[in-house]
Each structure stands twice: as structure tokens, then as C-alpha cells.
Amino acid sequence: TVGVQIAKALGAYVVGVCSTDNVELVKSLGADEVVDYKKEDVTEKYTHQDFDLVFDTVGSAAEIWAKNATILKPSGNLVRIAGPDNTMDSPFTFLAAGVNIGYNKVSSFLKRGPGYHLFTTFPNGEVLTKAINLLNETHADPVIDSVNEFTLPSVVAAFDKSMSHRAKGKIVIKIA
């Protein structure tokens, strides 16, 4: 939700992709277009390498990456802030995900497709200061899905909701 707001504040044309339940929320955040993935395949709607950037916050499976690559300009980039989907129930699937990420990264490096970036960060004072400054400069307001008490059942429920990809905004754990 913050990504849409920041991108708009920086002058980007934003196409949001979400489920039916979130269409109005994404519109309210400023997206220029919203694609309901339950009703429409974004890779069929946009077939002419329309995008400079695809920002993946879910952790799409390998076949989704391949489809996303078709809507990116040759100089475009896919940025993933989530790892592969959460079906890593065996060493084999974990290894396969690693191979897939490695293949995409090497292909990107060799310019055999759009750029591929798996974004992770280890927050420190400098990173957090930059993030806060960006939020302040763009006037982005995080959307809060829920506020949970710091109890084991509540934290487990919050984690489960996060892993379900059904939260409409940030899930907050209230410690004090």
C-alpha cells in the first residue's frame, strides 16, 4: 500500500494488481489503473512490454516470473521483496527455489531478459532514517490492517494472516 503512494508521489504511472476485495483500496491509494487478478490476467491485458518495473510483494512462483517478464520492457526490472511462495515443505522445494532465483539473477546479469532483483534489507539506523525521510517527503500513510496484542495466540494469528497474503495493510503487534 505504501509502494503505490510513494510511486505516485514520485510521478510514476501505477497499475495495481490485486483481488476483487482490494480494488477500491488500491484505487483510493492513487493507482491509475487496477487489475483484478481474479477476473483478468495482467499478462494478457498488457502484452506489449509496457512496464519499466514490476514490484512483486507476494513472492510469485517461477511461472509467474516468466509471465511477468513478458510485460516488462527489455530494459525493465522485476523487484521482489518477498521470497518464493511459502510451499517450501521439503529440502527439494527449497533447493528448487534457490536454483530458480539464481537462474533469474544470472539471466538478468547476462542481459537475456529483464533485470531481476531480490530485495532484502537488514535495517539499521541509516536505512530506517532513509525510509522515514522517504515516507515524510512523499506523505505516504501506511494502511493498518489490524493491531494485535503481544500474546502468543495473537502473534500466531497475525503471522498466519501475513502468510495468507490477505492482509489489507500492515499488521501491527502492540508490545507495550
C-alpha positions in Angstrom: 0.0 0.0 0.0 2.9 2.4 0.8 4.5 1.4 -2.5 1.6 2.7 -4.6 1.6 6.0 -2.7 5.4 6.5 -3.0 5.4 5.6 -6.7 2.6 8.1 -7.4 4.3 10.8 -5.3 7.5 10.3 -7.4 5.5 10.7 -10.6 5.0 7.1 -11.8 2.0 5.8 -13.6 0.9 2.9 -11.4 -1.1 -0.2 -12.3 -2.1 -2.1 -9.2 -2.8 -5.8 -9.3 -5.0 -7.2 -6.5 -8.0 -9.3 -5.7 -11.6 -8.2 -6.0 -11.7 -7.3 -2.3 -8.9 -4.8 -2.6 -9.7 -3.0 -5.8 -11.3 0.0 -4.1 -8.4 0.2 -1.6 -5.8 0.3 -4.3 -7.8 2.9 -6.3 -8.0 5.0 -3.1 -4.3 4.9 -2.7 -3.9 6.6 -6.1 -3.3 3.8 -8.7 -4.0 4.9 -12.2 -5.4 1.5 -13.1 -6.3 -1.5 -11.1 -6.4 -5.1 -12.4 -8.4 -7.6 -10.5 -6.3 -10.8 -11.0 -9.4 -12.9 -10.2 -11.2 -11.5 -13.3 -8.3 -10.7 -15.6 -4.8 -11.9 -16.4 -2.5 -8.9 -16.2 -0.1 -10.6 -18.7 -2.9 -10.9 -21.2 -4.1 -7.4 -20.8 -0.6 -5.9 -21.2 1.2 -7.8 -23.9 3.5 -5.2 -25.5 6.3 -4.9 -23.0 4.6 -1.9 -21.4 6.3 -1.7 -18.0 9.6 -0.4 -16.7 9.1 -2.0 -13.3 7.1 -4.8 -11.8 7.2 -4.7 -8.0 6.3 -8.2 -6.6 5.2 -8.1 -2.9 3.8 -11.6 -2.8 6.7 -13.8 -3.9 5.3 -15.2 -7.2 6.1 -18.7 -8.4 8.5 -19.3 -11.2 5.8 -19.5 -13.8 4.5 -16.1 -12.7 8.0 -14.6 -13.0 8.2 -15.9 -16.6 4.9 -14.3 -17.4 5.9 -11.0 -15.7 9.0 -10.9 -17.8 6.7 -10.7 -20.9 5.1 -7.4 -19.8 8.4 -5.7 -19.0 10.3 -3.6 -21.4 13.7 -5.2 -22.4 15.4 -2.7 -20.1 12.7 -3.2 -17.3 13.2 -4.7 -13.9 11.4 -7.1 -11.7 11.9 -6.4 -8.0 10.7 -9.0 -5.5 10.5 -8.0 -1.8 9.1 -11.4 -0.9 10.7 -14.7 -1.3 9.2 -17.6 -3.3 5.8 -18.7 -2.2 5.5 -20.5 1.2 5.3 -24.1 -0.2 8.9 -24.8 0.9 7.9 -28.0 2.7 11.0 -30.1 1.8 14.7 -29.6 1.1 13.9 -30.2 -2.6 11.5 -27.4 -3.0 13.8 -25.1 -1.0 16.7 -26.0 -3.4 14.5 -25.6 -6.5 13.5 -22.1 -5.3 17.2 -21.2 -4.9 18.0 -22.5 -8.3 15.2 -20.5 -9.8 16.3 -17.3 -8.1 19.9 -17.9 -9.2 18.8 -18.6 -12.8 16.8 -15.4 -13.0 19.6 -13.4 -11.5 22.2 -14.8 -13.9 19.9 -14.3 -16.9 19.4 -10.7 -15.8 23.1 -10.2 -15.4 23.8 -11.7 -18.9 21.1 -9.4 -20.3 19.0 -12.3 -21.5 15.9 -10.8 -20.1 14.7 -8.0 -17.9 16.6 -7.2 -14.7 15.8 -9.4 -11.7 16.3 -8.1 -8.2 15.5 -9.9 -4.9 15.4 -7.0 -2.4 16.1 -7.7 1.2 17.4 -5.3 3.8 18.9 -5.5 7.2 17.5 -2.4 8.9 20.0 -0.2 10.7 19.8 3.4 11.7 20.8 4.7 8.2 18.3 2.5 6.4 15.5 3.4 8.7 16.3 7.1 8.6 16.1 7.0 4.8 12.8 5.1 4.9 11.3 7.6 7.3 12.5 10.5 5.2 11.0 9.0 2.0 7.7 8.4 3.8 7.7 12.0 5.1 8.8 13.5 1.7 6.0 11.6 -0.2 3.4 12.0 2.5 2.7 8.3 2.3 0.5 6.9 5.0 0.8 3.2 5.9 -2.5 1.4 5.9 -3.1 -0.6 9.0 -4.9 -3.9 8.7 -5.0 -4.8 12.3 -3.4 -4.1 15.7 -2.7 -7.2 17.8 -1.7 -7.7 21.4 1.7 -9.3 22.2 0.3 -12.7 23.3 1.3 -16.0 21.7 -2.2 -16.7 20.2 -2.4 -13.1 18.8 1.1 -13.2 17.4 0.4 -16.6 15.8 -2.8 -15.3 14.3 -1.1 -12.2 12.9 1.7 -14.4 11.4 -0.9 -16.7 9.8 -2.7 -13.7 8.3 0.5 -12.3 7.0 1.4 -15.6 5.3 -2.1 -15.9 3.8 -1.4 -12.7 1.8 -4.9 -11.5 2.8 -4.0 -8.5 5.0 -5.2 -5.1 3.7 -2.2 -3.2 5.0 0.3 -3.6 7.8 -0.3 -6.0 10.7 0.9 -4.4 13.9 1.9 -6.2 17.1 1.4 -3.9 20.1 4.2 -4.6 22.6 3.5 -2.0 25.3 
